[in-house]
Amino acid sequence: MTSRPAALLALSLALLSTPALAAKTMGGDLGSLGVVPGKVGGTYTLPLSDSPQTFNYYGAIDNNTYTVLNNVLESLVEYNLATYKLEPGLAESWTTSKDGKVWTFKIRKGVKWHDGVPFSADDVVFSYNNIILNPGVRANQIPNLSFGGEPVKVEKVDASTVRMTLKQAAGAFTQPLRTFILPKHVFEKIDPLKNPADYMKMWGTDKATEVIGTGPFKFAGYVAGQKISLVKNPDYWKVDAKGTRLPYLNRLEYLIIRDPQAQVAQFLAGNVDQVNITGAQFPDLKQKELAGAPFKVVRSKALFGSPPHIAFNFDAKDPALAKVFRDLRFRQAMQFAVNRQRIIDDVFNTVATLPGHGVAPISEFYVNTRGALGKFDLKAAGQKLDLLGLKDTNGDGIRNLPGGKNLEFDLTYATDSTVYPPIATIFQNDLKSIGVKVNLKGLLVANMLSTGQAGNYEAMLYAFGDQPDPQLRREIWQPGQPLNYWHMSARGADGKPVFASMQPWEKRIWDIFEQGATVVDPIKRRALYGEWQALFSKNLPVIMVAKADNLAAVNNKVGNFIYNLGPIPTYNTNTLIYLK
């Protein structure tokens, strides 16, 4: 018979061990990044480029929303910060059937929402079925989570087990599972499936303190247009290599500073602790560092990042321009007319490289297509335009379209950037020298994508971020998808591809992404995406410009700084930050 004191001791030990069921050690394998056990306490202050549109992750497509919520919400799987490989997150483990169609996830026990409610399989099933796969939700993930034309089927097995069934096997299935899980007990009150409009109104910017997650930080407040305050989640389920509960920081604050130069000024004044910078800002800050300023400038090759490109609207409202833009010879001329080396040297101050075609040069899927970029050659560009019959027929120095109108187009670009205005100006001046008139049309970056998708532009200087797996950029690069904005007529009003509008190479790219979604063998997948990159580099749906390195400046008091790759779900480095 067990004595009462012994029984009480056993019960106490059992209760104390309960959080350990959820605990995951973080940082022990990140020594190559300089990560060490840190000191607890302090406030870490960062700039945010604009006010979030909402605090409802699936309520808007907004990088500022994502940046903040990356500290608050979590997903089933997450990136290892050193390898970019996926590892367990809210899912403690998973198994796969032999045919690759059935995935069974064990949900991590002991995790709690910020309001103390236990996290369970119910939250996962509800998040996927009622929100993430809800066509009425603006930022739904249906395209990334559909296989064989059908969305993944998500079912509860028991309180700690979820089963996901695919119509077809998918080599990249775990990648889109980085999408964030939301609390069922909060959102089931309005039933997003029946009332998507009501769901979209929840967790607006006037309800910041209502937002809860399972992540390392929770909301403390929001001053509109000024500041977002997050505080430490004292019950967070991750620990460091010494067993110290993470995060180290007591508080994380974002100051809303729209102008990139103002962000740097606030950093130099000591009002923010770290700032992501551009090549234009690099020389001055590096010089200050070398002169003894209390910060360091960090540079690394970018896997994610957003390499700028130039797109020509295949569906331009002027039919003569649309016809020219669809002609490969015109895009080849534009390829010759992009002075990449000058842009790398002058705009990015040498801290950039030649880009890939839809894939970052350091990605495992990258195929070296740099030779297809060619060299800057205005004479060759002019000869291509001559072959199209686009010549100066009236002697005013500007080439003419068939019918006599000037070869002239607007180039839309983001004015609230240190990079796009000078790139646009360089391109404008170089084209002027070969008889092409470019009118610069500036917009705020927040309005660029909607303008592109609405077709209200002629040419656009824009960028999309790279991802570790090409399938994650299917919505951009597969013709007929919603972000393939340079050829929107390839997508019907019903969201289905319009093959009659596609050129043969576009149809083949469409096929590649369809196959890539289901092929599991990694060698075959790399071969498919290699073919896509070759087609991209040859047919130039857009003209790639450059790939910037990761650049940041960070105060010397900050420990365990790993370059923030931006609003990439599950790539949260703030969990390990500490103040020395």
PyMOL commands that set and color helices and strands:
alter all, ss='L'
color gray80, all
select helices_A, chain A and resi 4-21+31-33+63-69+121-132+143-145+175-178+184-187+196-201+205-210+260-268+282-290+319-326+328-336+340-347+370-373+378-387+420-432+445-454+470-477+485-490+499-501+504-516+522-539
alter helices_A, ss='H'
color red, helices_A
select strands_A, chain A and resi 24-25+43-48+77-79+86-88+91-96+102-107+146-147+150-151+153-158+161-165+217-223+227-232+238-239+251-256+274-276+295-300+308-312+352-353+408-414+437-443+459-463+542-544+547-548+550-555+558-559+578-579
alter strands_A, ss='S'
color yellow, strands_A
deselect
rebuild
show_as cartoon
